[in-house]
Amino acid sequence: MKKAEFIQAVSEKAGLSKKDSQKAVDAALEAISEALVAGKEVSFIGFGTFSTATRAARKARVPGTNRVVDVAKTTAVKFKVGKKLKDSVASAK
């Protein structure tokens, strides 16, 4: 599902105009991004939790050439799925 399709689905489920739904989706995504940049977790009970993890600098070997390269320290986004979402996806198939 692409963002436009997601906005359409939100519009239909919430009974909002497409324009209002787009504003709501954009605001929600921006709020999640800002919280993660600030180092906070964003948790939706039953759905899941967004968080960040710091990955230390390391050396990695390039497959095929065996050349060793330095990989810089980085911060990655993590998502841990909630029980309700996990169960609903598992039972849908």
N, C-alpha and C positions, 0 to 999 in steps of 0.2 A: 504494500500500500504506500503510495507516495503522499507527500504532504497535502496536495490539493484534494486527494481522495479522503484523507483523514479529516480535513476541514469540512468537507461535504458531509461526512458521517457525523461529526460533532454537531453540525448545523441541524441535521435531521433529528438526532437523538435529543438535543437540547431545545429544539424549537426556536432556534435563533436564526437571524439572517446569516448568509454566508460571510458577509463583511464583519459582523460581530463575532462570528465563530473564528474567523481568521485572526482578529485582534486578540481574542482569548487564547488561542493556541500559541500565537507569537509571544504573548506576555508570559504564558506558562513556561515555554521553552527558555525564554530569556531569564526568568526567575530561577529556573533550575541551573542554567549555565552560570549565573552570577553566584549562586550558593556554592557550586562546585569550585569555582575560581577562588572563592574565599576559604576553601578548605572544609566546608560544611557538608554533611550528608543530607540527602533529600529522601525522605521515607514516605511511602504510601502504603499503609497497612493493607495487607492482602495482595497488593500489586507487586511491590518490590522496593529496593533501596538503591539509589545512585550514590556513589562515593568515589573518592580518588585514592590512588595508591602511587607511592613514589618508587620508581625502579632505579636502582643504583647503577652507576656507570660500570661498564664491564668490557671485557674483550670478547669478540666473537670470531669464529672461523667461517670464512666464506666457502660454501660447498663448491666442490669442483676445483678450486684453485688453492685451497688450504691457506689462503692469505689471512692474516689476523688483522682485524680492524677494531678501533675503539668505538664503542657505542656510548653516547653521552647519557648522563642521568636524565630521566624524564618523569613526568607525572601522567598517569593514564587514568581514564574513567572506567569505573567498574559498575556493574549492575548485578545485584543479587535478587533473583526472582522470589516473590512472595508465595506463600502456600496456596492461597486461593487461585492465583493466576496459574501456578504450576499444575494444580489439580484440574482446573478447567481445560487447560491445553491438553493435558494427558488423557482426559476422558472424551475429548472431541474427536479422536481418531478411531 
